[in-house]
Structures are given as C-alpha cells and as structure tokens.
C-alpha cells in the first residue's frame, strides 16, 4: 500500500507539472495574441534573439528543433509563417548545402524586444504562483 501511495504522489506531481504547463501556455498565448504571435512563435524568436552571436547570427533548423518542442513539420510551418510575416529569414547553410539556417530580421528583433517584457512577466507570475 505504501508503494501505491508513493506512486500516486509521483503521478500527482507529474499531473501538476502538466497542468502548470497548460495554464502557462494558455496565458502566454492570450498575452502574445495581441502582437500576432503565439507562445511557440515567441519561443523561436527568443531562441534566435538570445542564443545567437555576431559570429553565428543564425541557427540551423535542426538546432532549433532540438530546443523547442515541436515536430519537424510543425516547426517548418511555424518558420514559414514567421518568414511570411518578415520576422525571420531562411538561407542556405554554408557548412552543409542540404541544411537551412534561420535568422531574425530587423523587424523580428524589434518585435521580440517589444514583446519580451510581457512574456517574461507571464512566466514570472505563473511560476511564482506555482511555488
């Protein structure tokens, strides 16, 4: 019986994590919608804005997929949408001609800077409530 209680505690903790993630994702989507973005859009913009350097101002699509939790096809559609909106640009990968690199455009960098405080405020609120 003690093993069952231990297992149930583990399951309850897991479900709590899933519920926090779902609530946070919904709140992010609501907050970012006014800027024409969803949480996944912002996650890619944020990765590109904060994870690149002047020496490497872009990421390969495969590198992005390793950092965001989207299927390859969902990520391709998302990048296509961001590109149509002028927020990112795709280019050939010099190291591997089969690869594609993605970089922020100036418009994307500007929008990221405008939205960043709102996104971080949602994270701070939701994660503080969880503790």
ChimeraX commands (.cxc) that place a marker at each C-alpha (Angstrom):
marker #1 position 0.00,0.00,0.00 radius 0.5
marker #1 position 2.89,2.39,0.75 radius 0.5
marker #1 position 4.23,1.75,-2.75 radius 0.5
marker #1 position 0.83,2.72,-4.18 radius 0.5
marker #1 position 0.84,5.98,-2.17 radius 0.5
marker #1 position 4.35,6.72,-3.40 radius 0.5
marker #1 position 3.33,6.03,-6.97 radius 0.5
marker #1 position 0.21,8.17,-6.58 radius 0.5
marker #1 position 2.31,11.05,-5.22 radius 0.5
marker #1 position 4.57,10.74,-8.24 radius 0.5
marker #1 position 1.60,10.72,-10.62 radius 0.5
marker #1 position 0.05,13.71,-8.81 radius 0.5
marker #1 position 3.31,15.65,-9.13 radius 0.5
marker #1 position 3.51,14.83,-12.84 radius 0.5
marker #1 position -0.08,15.95,-13.40 radius 0.5
marker #1 position 0.66,19.15,-11.50 radius 0.5
marker #1 position 3.56,19.87,-13.86 radius 0.5
marker #1 position 1.36,19.20,-16.89 radius 0.5
marker #1 position -1.39,21.47,-15.52 radius 0.5
marker #1 position 1.10,24.29,-14.82 radius 0.5
marker #1 position 2.49,23.95,-18.34 radius 0.5
marker #1 position -1.01,24.06,-19.88 radius 0.5
marker #1 position -2.07,27.11,-17.82 radius 0.5
marker #1 position 1.17,28.92,-18.63 radius 0.5
marker #1 position 0.92,28.10,-22.34 radius 0.5
marker #1 position -2.66,29.42,-22.45 radius 0.5
marker #1 position -1.71,32.61,-20.62 radius 0.5
marker #1 position 1.25,33.16,-22.94 radius 0.5
marker #1 position -0.95,32.62,-25.99 radius 0.5
marker #1 position -3.52,35.13,-24.66 radius 0.5
marker #1 position -0.84,37.71,-23.89 radius 0.5
marker #1 position 1.07,37.33,-27.16 radius 0.5
marker #1 position -2.02,37.16,-29.40 radius 0.5
marker #1 position -2.27,40.95,-29.43 radius 0.5
marker #1 position 1.17,41.05,-31.03 radius 0.5
marker #1 position 0.23,38.50,-33.70 radius 0.5
marker #1 position 2.21,35.71,-32.04 radius 0.5
marker #1 position 1.57,32.51,-30.15 radius 0.5
marker #1 position 3.82,31.05,-27.46 radius 0.5
marker #1 position 5.64,28.79,-29.93 radius 0.5
marker #1 position 6.30,31.70,-32.29 radius 0.5
marker #1 position 7.83,33.69,-29.47 radius 0.5
marker #1 position 9.90,30.72,-28.31 radius 0.5
marker #1 position 11.59,30.54,-31.72 radius 0.5
marker #1 position 12.10,34.33,-31.86 radius 0.5
marker #1 position 13.52,34.28,-28.33 radius 0.5
marker #1 position 15.90,31.45,-29.16 radius 0.5
marker #1 position 17.13,33.32,-32.24 radius 0.5
marker #1 position 17.44,36.62,-30.35 radius 0.5
marker #1 position 19.18,35.35,-27.24 radius 0.5
marker #1 position 21.07,32.32,-28.48 radius 0.5
marker #1 position 22.92,33.68,-31.48 radius 0.5
marker #1 position 26.10,35.73,-31.60 radius 0.5
marker #1 position 27.61,38.07,-34.15 radius 0.5
marker #1 position 29.87,35.22,-35.27 radius 0.5
marker #1 position 26.84,32.89,-35.59 radius 0.5
marker #1 position 23.73,35.05,-36.15 radius 0.5
marker #1 position 21.55,32.11,-37.15 radius 0.5
marker #1 position 20.55,28.59,-36.21 radius 0.5
marker #1 position 20.13,25.55,-38.39 radius 0.5
marker #1 position 16.52,24.35,-38.40 radius 0.5
marker #1 position 17.68,21.10,-36.82 radius 0.5
marker #1 position 19.28,23.05,-33.94 radius 0.5
marker #1 position 16.01,24.92,-33.38 radius 0.5
marker #1 position 14.04,21.67,-33.34 radius 0.5
marker #1 position 16.33,20.33,-30.62 radius 0.5
marker #1 position 15.50,23.35,-28.42 radius 0.5
marker #1 position 11.77,23.81,-29.00 radius 0.5
marker #1 position 9.29,21.03,-28.51 radius 0.5
marker #1 position 7.65,20.85,-31.91 radius 0.5
marker #1 position 7.62,18.20,-34.60 radius 0.5
marker #1 position 9.77,18.86,-37.64 radius 0.5
marker #1 position 6.70,19.59,-39.78 radius 0.5
marker #1 position 5.13,21.91,-37.19 radius 0.5
marker #1 position 8.43,23.79,-36.87 radius 0.5
marker #1 position 8.72,24.11,-40.65 radius 0.5
marker #1 position 5.20,25.60,-40.84 radius 0.5
marker #1 position 5.96,27.95,-37.95 radius 0.5
marker #1 position 9.20,29.17,-39.58 radius 0.5
marker #1 position 7.35,29.60,-42.87 radius 0.5
marker #1 position 4.74,31.76,-41.13 radius 0.5
marker #1 position 7.39,33.85,-39.37 radius 0.5
marker #1 position 9.20,34.27,-42.69 radius 0.5
marker #1 position 5.99,35.41,-44.46 radius 0.5
marker #1 position 5.49,37.96,-41.68 radius 0.5
marker #1 position 9.03,39.25,-42.25 radius 0.5
marker #1 position 10.26,38.23,-38.78 radius 0.5
marker #1 position 12.86,35.66,-39.86 radius 0.5
marker #1 position 14.83,34.89,-43.00 radius 0.5
marker #1 position 15.92,31.48,-44.21 radius 0.5
marker #1 position 19.16,30.85,-46.03 radius 0.5
marker #1 position 21.41,28.06,-47.18 radius 0.5
marker #1 position 23.74,26.51,-44.66 radius 0.5
marker #1 position 27.33,27.05,-45.80 radius 0.5
marker #1 position 28.61,24.03,-43.85 radius 0.5
marker #1 position 26.05,21.65,-45.33 radius 0.5
marker #1 position 24.26,22.62,-48.55 radius 0.5
marker #1 position 21.32,20.41,-47.57 radius 0.5
marker #1 position 20.77,22.41,-44.38 radius 0.5
marker #1 position 18.79,25.61,-43.86 radius 0.5
marker #1 position 19.68,28.40,-41.48 radius 0.5
marker #1 position 17.18,30.76,-39.87 radius 0.5
marker #1 position 17.98,34.26,-38.61 radius 0.5
marker #1 position 15.97,37.12,-37.16 radius 0.5
marker #1 position 15.27,40.06,-39.40 radius 0.5
marker #1 position 15.39,43.58,-38.02 radius 0.5
marker #1 position 11.57,43.51,-37.82 radius 0.5
marker #1 position 11.76,40.25,-35.86 radius 0.5
marker #1 position 14.37,41.65,-33.48 radius 0.5
marker #1 position 12.24,44.75,-32.89 radius 0.5
marker #1 position 9.07,42.72,-32.23 radius 0.5
marker #1 position 10.98,40.39,-29.91 radius 0.5
marker #1 position 12.20,43.37,-27.90 radius 0.5
marker #1 position 8.69,44.80,-27.65 radius 0.5
marker #1 position 7.10,41.51,-26.55 radius 0.5
marker #1 position 9.88,40.22,-24.29 radius 0.5
marker #1 position 8.79,42.10,-21.11 radius 0.5
marker #1 position 5.21,40.81,-21.42 radius 0.5
marker #1 position 6.36,37.22,-21.98 radius 0.5
marker #1 position 8.77,37.34,-19.04 radius 0.5
marker #1 position 6.05,38.88,-16.83 radius 0.5
marker #1 position 3.71,35.97,-17.62 radius 0.5
marker #1 position 6.45,33.47,-16.79 radius 0.5
marker #1 position 7.27,35.26,-13.52 radius 0.5
marker #1 position 3.60,35.35,-12.48 radius 0.5
marker #1 position 2.78,31.78,-13.42 radius 0.5
marker #1 position 5.92,30.26,-11.94 radius 0.5
marker #1 position 5.68,32.33,-8.75 radius 0.5
marker #1 position 2.10,31.12,-8.29 radius 0.5
marker #1 position 3.35,27.54,-8.66 radius 0.5
marker #1 position 5.77,27.86,-5.77 radius 0.5
marker link #1:1,2 radius 0.2
marker link #1:2,3 radius 0.2
marker link #1:3,4 radius 0.2
marker link #1:4,5 radius 0.2
marker link #1:5,6 radius 0.2
marker link #1:6,7 radius 0.2
marker link #1:7,8 radius 0.2
marker link #1:8,9 radius 0.2
marker link #1:9,10 radius 0.2
marker link #1:10,11 radius 0.2
marker link #1:11,12 radius 0.2
marker link #1:12,13 radius 0.2
marker link #1:13,14 radius 0.2
marker link #1:14,15 radius 0.2
marker link #1:15,16 radius 0.2
marker link #1:16,17 radius 0.2
marker link #1:17,18 radius 0.2
marker link #1:18,19 radius 0.2
marker link #1:19,20 radius 0.2
marker link #1:20,21 radius 0.2
marker link #1:21,22 radius 0.2
marker link #1:22,23 radius 0.2
marker link #1:23,24 radius 0.2
marker link #1:24,25 radius 0.2
marker link #1:25,26 radius 0.2
marker link #1:26,27 radius 0.2
marker link #1:27,28 radius 0.2
marker link #1:28,29 radius 0.2
marker link #1:29,30 radius 0.2
marker link #1:30,31 radius 0.2
marker link #1:31,32 radius 0.2
marker link #1:32,33 radius 0.2
marker link #1:33,34 radius 0.2
marker link #1:34,35 radius 0.2
marker link #1:35,36 radius 0.2
marker link #1:36,37 radius 0.2
marker link #1:37,38 radius 0.2
marker link #1:38,39 radius 0.2
marker link #1:39,40 radius 0.2
marker link #1:40,41 radius 0.2
marker link #1:41,42 radius 0.2
marker link #1:42,43 radius 0.2
marker link #1:43,44 radius 0.2
marker link #1:44,45 radius 0.2
marker link #1:45,46 radius 0.2
marker link #1:46,47 radius 0.2
marker link #1:47,48 radius 0.2
marker link #1:48,49 radius 0.2
marker link #1:49,50 radius 0.2
marker link #1:50,51 radius 0.2
marker link #1:51,52 radius 0.2
marker link #1:52,53 radius 0.2
marker link #1:53,54 radius 0.2
marker link #1:54,55 radius 0.2
marker link #1:55,56 radius 0.2
marker link #1:56,57 radius 0.2
marker link #1:57,58 radius 0.2
marker link #1:58,59 radius 0.2
marker link #1:59,60 radius 0.2
marker link #1:60,61 radius 0.2
marker link #1:61,62 radius 0.2
marker link #1:62,63 radius 0.2
marker link #1:63,64 radius 0.2
marker link #1:64,65 radius 0.2
marker link #1:65,66 radius 0.2
marker link #1:66,67 radius 0.2
marker link #1:67,68 radius 0.2
marker link #1:68,69 radius 0.2
marker link #1:69,70 radius 0.2
marker link #1:70,71 radius 0.2
marker link #1:71,72 radius 0.2
marker link #1:72,73 radius 0.2
marker link #1:73,74 radius 0.2
marker link #1:74,75 radius 0.2
marker link #1:75,76 radius 0.2
marker link #1:76,77 radius 0.2
marker link #1:77,78 radius 0.2
marker link #1:78,79 radius 0.2
marker link #1:79,80 radius 0.2
marker link #1:80,81 radius 0.2
marker link #1:81,82 radius 0.2
marker link #1:82,83 radius 0.2
marker link #1:83,84 radius 0.2
marker link #1:84,85 radius 0.2
marker link #1:85,86 radius 0.2
marker link #1:86,87 radius 0.2
marker link #1:87,88 radius 0.2
marker link #1:88,89 radius 0.2
marker link #1:89,90 radius 0.2
marker link #1:90,91 radius 0.2
marker link #1:91,92 radius 0.2
marker link #1:92,93 radius 0.2
marker link #1:93,94 radius 0.2
marker link #1:94,95 radius 0.2
marker link #1:95,96 radius 0.2
marker link #1:96,97 radius 0.2
marker link #1:97,98 radius 0.2
marker link #1:98,99 radius 0.2
marker link #1:99,100 radius 0.2
marker link #1:100,101 radius 0.2
marker link #1:101,102 radius 0.2
marker link #1:102,103 radius 0.2
marker link #1:103,104 radius 0.2
marker link #1:104,105 radius 0.2
marker link #1:105,106 radius 0.2
marker link #1:106,107 radius 0.2
marker link #1:107,108 radius 0.2
marker link #1:108,109 radius 0.2
marker link #1:109,110 radius 0.2
marker link #1:110,111 radius 0.2
marker link #1:111,112 radius 0.2
marker link #1:112,113 radius 0.2
marker link #1:113,114 radius 0.2
marker link #1:114,115 radius 0.2
marker link #1:115,116 radius 0.2
marker link #1:116,117 radius 0.2
marker link #1:117,118 radius 0.2
marker link #1:118,119 radius 0.2
marker link #1:119,120 radius 0.2
marker link #1:120,121 radius 0.2
marker link #1:121,122 radius 0.2
marker link #1:122,123 radius 0.2
marker link #1:123,124 radius 0.2
marker link #1:124,125 radius 0.2
marker link #1:125,126 radius 0.2
marker link #1:126,127 radius 0.2
marker link #1:127,128 radius 0.2
marker link #1:128,129 radius 0.2
marker link #1:129,130 radius 0.2
marker link #1:130,131 radius 0.2
view
